[in-house]
Amino acid sequence: MSLQDEVLSSLLGKDITVFLVSGTRLEGKLLDFDNFTLSMTAPKGRSLVYKHAIATIIYG
């Protein structure tokens, strides 16, 4: 298991803040992830975020 998988597994169901390379900030609970995407809650439902678009994930 990679470090990325370990960290994301520990964050499942928890609140996170994701900053995209575009500067957009997303906040919500991490619902699931795979090799290429993150699924998280959003104010209007759910969001599917491609990992290659993520600059930073803040948690804890």
N, C-alpha and C positions, 0 to 999 in steps of 0.2 A: 504494500500500500504506500502510495506517495505521500509526501508531506501535505500537499494540497488536499488530497482525499481525506487525510486524518483531520485536518483543520475543518474542512467543510462538513465532515461527518459529525464533529463535535458541535457544530453550529446549527444542525437541523432543528427546526422548531424555535429557534432563538431570533431575537431582533438583530438585524445587521443594517449597516449603511454601505451602499455601493456607489463609488464614484466611477463614472465612465470616462473614457479617454476624451470624449466630447465636452466633459465638464459637468454633465448632468448628474444629479444626486438622486439616488433611489433609496427609500427606506422601507423596511418591512421584515417579515419573518421568512427565513430560508425554508422552503418546503421540500426541495429535492435538487439533485444535481447529477450530471453525467459528465462524460469526457469533454463536452463542448458547451454546455449550457448550465445556467442556474434557474430554478423556478422559485419565485418568491411572491409573497402577497404584495398588493399594491392598493392604493386608496380606492380604485375602481374595480378591483378584482385581483387577477393574478398577472404576473409578468414573467416572460421568458427572456433571459438575458444571455447573450452569447459571451463566453469567457474572453474571447479576443477583444471585446469592446470594454473590458473592465480594467481600470487603472489601479484602484485601491478598494479593499474591503475593510471596513472598520467594525469591530465587535468588542464585546466585553465591556 
